């Protein structure tokens, strides 16, 4: 029988979802641990690469400088700023891991010095989650019966730290790669015009149009992993880029008379 477009989806559960919730599938997924997402690093690199590079292009265009200056400043910005962001992301991610390791050592020391006090902290944490009576005491005994599990709960629940962090190297490479790849979009018409003179009579116009499309696509792609609708996310990112470019163009326009 052909399914109606208006039929309730809840009557047809997704088979792949069901297969991923068998006892064996759940056991394997939990044993593998949580997967690390580098979405933030990709979006961060792509957005900043496009915004900063197009800001350079807009500022130079506003100042009325040559296309050669656009290319020089644009490529310089891509490499220097992209590397700086990648290094910053690497150090920041590494610092998060170091903070967690230090917290684990500190909690281990507290358990050794004041086990009763640390056990009471576990009891109150679980009580806030709804455990009472015998169930509460049993849960406390189970958790405090394993030192690693005990420390994990203290680090996560008391200190609010994640038990896992992304790879600093992968995070840095994701940021740098997207910064360079997407950041080249505003420069592409100028590069083509330089290699093939006459290809673009108005490279700044084509740079603007392609960058606006890139802004929207970055935001729309981000929405696949968030609750925000794709067109709202696209428009939001587009507006941010437009404001940044407008500010840079305005500054270049105001200062154009200081150039020889």
Order of alpha helices (4+ residues) and beta strands (2+ residues): alpha-alpha-alpha-alpha-alpha-alpha-alpha-alpha-alpha-alpha-alpha
